């Protein structure tokens, strides 16, 4: 019986020593600047100067090339976004090592063609460009993104993608009209 108590006491002492060692190691990593290298990978990648002003990564963004964003032509009221949320860490089968299910970042955008302000020829060009993303029965386009590990970034990217598609559609239509005149 005494040997059993001694073994238990030794295991308790070892656990306490290990806990003391781990708290010393953890205390080094709990400083405010310790997580900066890890957080930088998850910072929003959208070029927003207000976000970067006065931050640690402000100097690194100065070396990035300028991004030409297309102008916004579609009001937010015409765009419908859908998100998915799961209430379990990772997925029960596929992603047990992750704390967050990767499908939680997936964002889909639906917009009706009537809100895009396209004439008939531009509409045909646009439908050809989006191909299978166009639902003919509902007369709407559905774009999906899970490119970034952040819903907000995926939402901004979908708006950027839609505006770029519209810009390219109008450019192709103007080239088509130039060729028809000659």
GROMACS elastic network, one bead per residue, 0.5 to 0.9 nm:
[ bonds ]
;  ai    aj funct       b0    kb
    1     4     6  0.51321   500
    1     5     6  0.64244   500
    1     6     6  0.87095   500
    2     5     6  0.50706   500
    2     6     6  0.61488   500
    2     7     6  0.86402   500
    3     7     6  0.61609   500
    3     8     6  0.86323   500
    4     7     6  0.51432   500
    4     8     6  0.62817   500
    4     9     6  0.86062   500
    5     8     6  0.51140   500
    5     9     6  0.60572   500
    5    10     6  0.85481   500
    6     9     6  0.50430   500
    6    10     6  0.60920   500
    6    11     6  0.85847   500
    7    10     6  0.51230   500
    7    11     6  0.61984   500
    7    12     6  0.86440   500
    8    11     6  0.50861   500
    8    12     6  0.61632   500
    8    13     6  0.86122   500
    9    12     6  0.50830   500
    9    13     6  0.61886   500
    9    14     6  0.86095   500
   10    13     6  0.50755   500
   10    14     6  0.61198   500
   10    15     6  0.85820   500
   11    14     6  0.50338   500
   11    15     6  0.61251   500
   11    16     6  0.86006   500
   12    15     6  0.51008   500
   12    16     6  0.62125   500
   12    17     6  0.86422   500
   13    16     6  0.50977   500
   13    17     6  0.61675   500
   13    18     6  0.86040   500
   14    17     6  0.50625   500
   14    18     6  0.61063   500
   14    19     6  0.84823   500
   15    18     6  0.50770   500
   15    19     6  0.60377   500
   15    20     6  0.85590   500
   16    20     6  0.61407   500
   16    21     6  0.86316   500
   17    20     6  0.50681   500
   17    21     6  0.62463   500
   17    22     6  0.86318   500
   18    21     6  0.50488   500
   18    22     6  0.60945   500
   18    23     6  0.85738   500
   19    22     6  0.50815   500
   19    23     6  0.61203   500
   19    24     6  0.86480   500
   20    23     6  0.52164   500
   20    24     6  0.63893   500
   20    25     6  0.87955   500
   21    24     6  0.52296   500
   21    25     6  0.63814   500
   21    26     6  0.86329   500
   22    26     6  0.59175   500
   22    27     6  0.83932   500
   23    27     6  0.58270   500
   23    28     6  0.86490   500
   24    27     6  0.51863   500
   24    28     6  0.67743   500
   25    28     6  0.55559   500
   25    29     6  0.69839   500
   26    29     6  0.50895   500
   26    30     6  0.62048   500
   27    30     6  0.51645   500
   27    31     6  0.72297   500
   28    31     6  0.64273   500
   28    34     6  0.78703   500
   29    32     6  0.84476   500
   29    33     6  0.85842   500
   29    34     6  0.54712   500
   29    35     6  0.75567   500
   30    33     6  0.82671   500
   30    34     6  0.65017   500
   30    35     6  0.80207   500
   31    34     6  0.53693   500
   31    35     6  0.78756   500
   32    35     6  0.68724   500
   32    36     6  0.79850   500
   33    36     6  0.54270   500
   33    37     6  0.84778   500
   34    37     6  0.74188   500
   34    38     6  0.84120   500
   35    38     6  0.53146   500
   35    39     6  0.60544   500
   35    40     6  0.86439   500
   36    39     6  0.51564   500
   36    40     6  0.61122   500
   36    56     6  0.82787   500
   37    40     6  0.54808   500
   37    41     6  0.73409   500
   38    41     6  0.59998   500
   38    42     6  0.75913   500
   39    42     6  0.53386   500
   39    43     6  0.64396   500
   40    43     6  0.52195   500
   40    44     6  0.87857   500
   40    56     6  0.89319   500
   40    57     6  0.75852   500
   41    44     6  0.86036   500
   42    45     6  0.82980   500
   42   148     6  0.87934   500
   42   149     6  0.72528   500
   42   150     6  0.80358   500
   44    47     6  0.81978   500
   44    48     6  0.86919   500
   44    51     6  0.86570   500
   44   148     6  0.87772   500
   44   150     6  0.79360   500
   44   152     6  0.84786   500
   44   153     6  0.65014   500
   45    48     6  0.83444   500
   45   148     6  0.87066   500
   45   153     6  0.73014   500
   46   153     6  0.69075   500
   46   156     6  0.76582   500
   46   157     6  0.82671   500
   47    51     6  0.84317   500
   47    52     6  0.85720   500
   47    61     6  0.88682   500
   47    66     6  0.86577   500
   47    67     6  0.75112   500
   48    51     6  0.55046   500
   48    52     6  0.68166   500
   49    52     6  0.52402   500
   49    53     6  0.61097   500
   49    58     6  0.88496   500
   50    53     6  0.53972   500
   50    54     6  0.88985   500
   51    54     6  0.84461   500
   51    55     6  0.79676   500
   52    55     6  0.54553   500
   52    56     6  0.81409   500
   52    57     6  0.69696   500
   52    58     6  0.53386   500
   52    61     6  0.79780   500
   53    56     6  0.89311   500
   53    57     6  0.89552   500
   53    58     6  0.63194   500
   54    57     6  0.84479   500
   54    58     6  0.65550   500
   55    58     6  0.53436   500
   55    59     6  0.84061   500
   56    59     6  0.72756   500
   56    60     6  0.84044   500
   57    60     6  0.52197   500
   57    61     6  0.64737   500
   58    61     6  0.53320   500
   58    62     6  0.67399   500
   59    62     6  0.54486   500
   59    63     6  0.74933   500
   60    63     6  0.58584   500
   60    64     6  0.73316   500
   61    64     6  0.52406   500
   61    65     6  0.85766   500
   62    65     6  0.80503   500
   64    67     6  0.87336   500
   69    72     6  0.88276   500
   69   160     6  0.72400   500
   69   163     6  0.87320   500
   69   164     6  0.82319   500
   70    73     6  0.88096   500
   70   160     6  0.71927   500
   70   163     6  0.61695   500
   70   164     6  0.62208   500
   70   167     6  0.72854   500
   71   163     6  0.73163   500
   71   164     6  0.89565   500
   71   167     6  0.88592   500
   72    75     6  0.76740   500
   72   159     6  0.84800   500
   72   160     6  0.85784   500
   72   163     6  0.66624   500
   73   116     6  0.81264   500
   73   117     6  0.89897   500
   73   163     6  0.72435   500
   73   166     6  0.88581   500
   74    77     6  0.83606   500
   74    78     6  0.68813   500
   74    79     6  0.79191   500
   74   115     6  0.72010   500
   74   116     6  0.66045   500
   74   117     6  0.86032   500
   74   163     6  0.79545   500
   75    78     6  0.57076   500
   75    79     6  0.72949   500
   75   115     6  0.86027   500
   76    79     6  0.53502   500
   76    80     6  0.82078   500
   77    80     6  0.77046   500
   78   110     6  0.87757   500
   78   111     6  0.63764   500
   78   112     6  0.75360   500
   78   115     6  0.63309   500
   78   116     6  0.87612   500
   79   109     6  0.67274   500
   79   110     6  0.62137   500
   79   111     6  0.52852   500
   79   112     6  0.81919   500
   79   115     6  0.88385   500
   79   159     6  0.88131   500
   80   108     6  0.81834   500
   80   109     6  0.56383   500
   80   110     6  0.51782   500
   80   111     6  0.63727   500
   81   107     6  0.68062   500
   81   108     6  0.55931   500
   81   110     6  0.64611   500
   81   111     6  0.89523   500
   81   155     6  0.77885   500
   82   106     6  0.85503   500
   82   107     6  0.58153   500
   82   108     6  0.52230   500
   82   109     6  0.66049   500
   82   110     6  0.83044   500
   83   104     6  0.72271   500
   83   105     6  0.76182   500
   83   106     6  0.64097   500
   83   107     6  0.51312   500
   83   108     6  0.68165   500
   83   151     6  0.79405   500
   84   103     6  0.69655   500
   84   104     6  0.53461   500
   84   105     6  0.75354   500
   84   106     6  0.67797   500
   84   107     6  0.74973   500
   85   101     6  0.85597   500
   85   103     6  0.78521   500
   85   104     6  0.52771   500
   85   105     6  0.85136   500
   86    89     6  0.81387   500
   86    90     6  0.85583   500
   86    91     6  0.87523   500
   86   100     6  0.84545   500
   86   101     6  0.70141   500
   86   103     6  0.82243   500
   86   104     6  0.66760   500
   87    90     6  0.89440   500
   87   100     6  0.89500   500
   87   101     6  0.88227   500
   88    91     6  0.68392   500
   88    92     6  0.78380   500
   88    99     6  0.82161   500
   88   100     6  0.76433   500
   88   101     6  0.76168   500
   89    92     6  0.77845   500
   89    95     6  0.83373   500
   89    96     6  0.72777   500
   89    97     6  0.85747   500
   89    98     6  0.66592   500
   89   100     6  0.52514   500
   89   101     6  0.63665   500
   90    93     6  0.84994   500
   90    94     6  0.77893   500
   90    96     6  0.53889   500
   90    97     6  0.69111   500
   90    99     6  0.51311   500
   90   102     6  0.72369   500
   91    94     6  0.55841   500
   91    96     6  0.57169   500
   91    97     6  0.87205   500
   91    98     6  0.79154   500
   91    99     6  0.87998   500
   91   100     6  0.80824   500
   91   101     6  0.58440   500
   91   102     6  0.85933   500
   92    95     6  0.67388   500
   92    96     6  0.59618   500
   93    96     6  0.63140   500
   94    97     6  0.86153   500
   95    98     6  0.55969   500
   95    99     6  0.84281   500
   95   100     6  0.85395   500
   95   101     6  0.70044   500
   95   102     6  0.82477   500
   96    99     6  0.77309   500
   96   101     6  0.89585   500
   98   101     6  0.68105   500
   98   102     6  0.83531   500
  100   103     6  0.85191   500
  100   104     6  0.73863   500
  101   104     6  0.56631   500
  101   105     6  0.81246   500
  102   105     6  0.60012   500
  102   106     6  0.76720   500
  102   146     6  0.83586   500
  102   149     6  0.78199   500
  103   106     6  0.53769   500
  103   107     6  0.89538   500
  103   146     6  0.77035   500
  104   107     6  0.82691   500
  104   146     6  0.87299   500
  104   149     6  0.88276   500
  104   150     6  0.86449   500
  104   151     6  0.77991   500
  105   145     6  0.83100   500
  105   146     6  0.57269   500
  105   147     6  0.83085   500
  105   148     6  0.72906   500
  105   149     6  0.58943   500
  105   150     6  0.56010   500
  105   152     6  0.86918   500
  105   154     6  0.74645   500
  106   144     6  0.71577   500
  106   145     6  0.57675   500
  106   147     6  0.80538   500
  106   148     6  0.86839   500
  106   149     6  0.87568   500
  106   150     6  0.85481   500
  106   151     6  0.68060   500
  106   154     6  0.73339   500
  107   143     6  0.84648   500
  107   144     6  0.57868   500
  107   145     6  0.54840   500
  107   146     6  0.64337   500
  107   151     6  0.65105   500
  107   152     6  0.87731   500
  107   154     6  0.62304   500
  107   155     6  0.63675   500
  107   158     6  0.82483   500
  108   142     6  0.67405   500
  108   143     6  0.56260   500
  108   145     6  0.63969   500
  108   146     6  0.88160   500
  108   154     6  0.87276   500
  108   155     6  0.79213   500
  108   158     6  0.79021   500
  109   141     6  0.79237   500
  109   142     6  0.55013   500
  109   143     6  0.51312   500
  109   144     6  0.62817   500
  109   145     6  0.85953   500
  109   155     6  0.78890   500
  109   158     6  0.68625   500
  109   159     6  0.82714   500
  110   140     6  0.65696   500
  110   141     6  0.55706   500
  110   143     6  0.65871   500
  110   144     6  0.88765   500
  111   114     6  0.85340   500
  111   115     6  0.72109   500
  111   116     6  0.81207   500
  111   139     6  0.87820   500
  111   140     6  0.54626   500
  111   141     6  0.54791   500
  111   142     6  0.67768   500
  111   143     6  0.87914   500
  112   115     6  0.56462   500
  112   116     6  0.72549   500
  112   138     6  0.79117   500
  112   139     6  0.60232   500
  112   141     6  0.63575   500
  113   116     6  0.53290   500
  113   117     6  0.76681   500
  113   118     6  0.78283   500
  113   123     6  0.78314   500
  113   139     6  0.61403   500
  113   140     6  0.55232   500
  113   141     6  0.70773   500
  114   117     6  0.63613   500
  114   118     6  0.77147   500
  114   139     6  0.81310   500
  114   140     6  0.84075   500
  115   118     6  0.83685   500
  116   123     6  0.88276   500
  116   166     6  0.80189   500
  117   123     6  0.88775   500
  118   121     6  0.78995   500
  118   122     6  0.55451   500
  118   123     6  0.55476   500
  118   126     6  0.87091   500
  118   166     6  0.86956   500
  118   170     6  0.85273   500
  119   122     6  0.53249   500
  119   123     6  0.59601   500
  119   124     6  0.87724   500
  120   124     6  0.63869   500
  120   125     6  0.88242   500
  121   124     6  0.52122   500
  121   125     6  0.64034   500
  121   126     6  0.86620   500
  121   173     6  0.72449   500
  122   125     6  0.50588   500
  122   126     6  0.60435   500
  122   127     6  0.85573   500
  122   166     6  0.88651   500
  122   169     6  0.61933   500
  122   170     6  0.65692   500
  122   172     6  0.83174   500
  122   173     6  0.60692   500
  123   126     6  0.50623   500
  123   127     6  0.61258   500
  123   128     6  0.85619   500
  123   169     6  0.82808   500
  124   127     6  0.51672   500
  124   128     6  0.61909   500
  124   129     6  0.86751   500
  125   128     6  0.51227   500
  125   129     6  0.62665   500
  125   130     6  0.88774   500
  125   169     6  0.61671   500
  125   170     6  0.87663   500
  125   172     6  0.78305   500
  125   173     6  0.75749   500
  126   129     6  0.50484   500
  126   130     6  0.63049   500
  126   131     6  0.83927   500
  126   165     6  0.73832   500
  126   166     6  0.72568   500
  126   168     6  0.86847   500
  126   169     6  0.57507   500
  126   170     6  0.88534   500
  127   130     6  0.53190   500
  127   131     6  0.57989   500
  127   132     6  0.86384   500
  127   133     6  0.85058   500
  127   134     6  0.65477   500
  127   141     6  0.85539   500
  128   131     6  0.50858   500
  128   132     6  0.87837   500
  128   134     6  0.89578   500
  129   165     6  0.77959   500
  129   169     6  0.80886   500
  130   133     6  0.54524   500
  130   134     6  0.63260   500
  130   141     6  0.76823   500
  130   142     6  0.89263   500
  130   143     6  0.87297   500
  130   165     6  0.83218   500
  131   134     6  0.60631   500
  132   135     6  0.75069   500
  132   141     6  0.89084   500
  133   140     6  0.84873   500
  133   141     6  0.56195   500
  133   142     6  0.53411   500
  133   143     6  0.65415   500
  134   138     6  0.87589   500
  134   139     6  0.71695   500
  134   140     6  0.58757   500
  134   142     6  0.64753   500
  134   143     6  0.89612   500
  135   138     6  0.56659   500
  135   139     6  0.55921   500
  135   140     6  0.53901   500
  135   141     6  0.61159   500
  135   142     6  0.76461   500
  136   140     6  0.69117   500
  136   141     6  0.87100   500
  137   140     6  0.80851   500
  138   141     6  0.87387   500
  143   158     6  0.68561   500
  143   161     6  0.85595   500
  143   162     6  0.81015   500
  144   154     6  0.86054   500
  144   158     6  0.72463   500
  145   148     6  0.80305   500
  145   154     6  0.57845   500
  145   155     6  0.77961   500
  145   157     6  0.76311   500
  145   158     6  0.66926   500
  146   149     6  0.72978   500
  146   150     6  0.83265   500
  146   151     6  0.80225   500
  146   154     6  0.62102   500
  147   150     6  0.85976   500
  147   153     6  0.85103   500
  147   154     6  0.65063   500
  147   157     6  0.85176   500
  148   151     6  0.74179   500
  148   152     6  0.88051   500
  148   153     6  0.61991   500
  148   154     6  0.58505   500
  148   157     6  0.88090   500
  149   153     6  0.77963   500
  149   154     6  0.80136   500
  150   153     6  0.54271   500
  150   154     6  0.64143   500
  150   155     6  0.87745   500
  151   154     6  0.50800   500
  151   155     6  0.61140   500
  151   156     6  0.86639   500
  152   155     6  0.50360   500
  152   156     6  0.62576   500
  152   157     6  0.85383   500
  153   156     6  0.51123   500
  153   157     6  0.60405   500
  153   158     6  0.86304   500
  154   158     6  0.61700   500
  154   159     6  0.87108   500
  155   158     6  0.51941   500
  155   159     6  0.64460   500
  155   160     6  0.86716   500
  156   159     6  0.51699   500
  156   160     6  0.61590   500
  156   161     6  0.85960   500
  157   161     6  0.60261   500
  157   162     6  0.85866   500
  158   162     6  0.61031   500
  158   163     6  0.85323   500
  159   162     6  0.51647   500
  159   163     6  0.61342   500
  159   164     6  0.84658   500
  160   163     6  0.52401   500
  160   164     6  0.60321   500
  160   165     6  0.85630   500
  161   164     6  0.50757   500
  161   165     6  0.61266   500
  161   166     6  0.86751   500
  162   165     6  0.50735   500
  162   166     6  0.62795   500
  162   167     6  0.86290   500
  163   166     6  0.50707   500
  163   167     6  0.61114   500
  163   168     6  0.85824   500
  164   167     6  0.50003   500
  164   168     6  0.60836   500
  164   169     6  0.84598   500
  165   168     6  0.51387   500
  165   169     6  0.60423   500
  165   170     6  0.86586   500
  166   170     6  0.62293   500
  166   171     6  0.85600   500
  167   170     6  0.52739   500
  167   171     6  0.62022   500
  167   172     6  0.86989   500
  168   172     6  0.60890   500
  168   173     6  0.85068   500
  169   172     6  0.52006   500
  169   173     6  0.61589   500
  169   174     6  0.86831   500
  170   173     6  0.50252   500
  170   174     6  0.62095   500
  170   175     6  0.86653   500
  171   174     6  0.51905   500
  171   175     6  0.63076   500
  171   176     6  0.86239   500
  172   175     6  0.50515   500
  172   176     6  0.60647   500
  172   177     6  0.86374   500
  173   177     6  0.62217   500
  173   178     6  0.86203   500
  174   177     6  0.51223   500
  174   178     6  0.62404   500
  174   179     6  0.87707   500
  175   179     6  0.62971   500
  175   180     6  0.86949   500
  176   179     6  0.51916   500
  176   180     6  0.62632   500
  176   181     6  0.88054   500
  177   180     6  0.50798   500
  177   181     6  0.63214   500
  177   182     6  0.89909   500
  178   181     6  0.53896   500
  178   182     6  0.67940   500
  179   182     6  0.54806   500
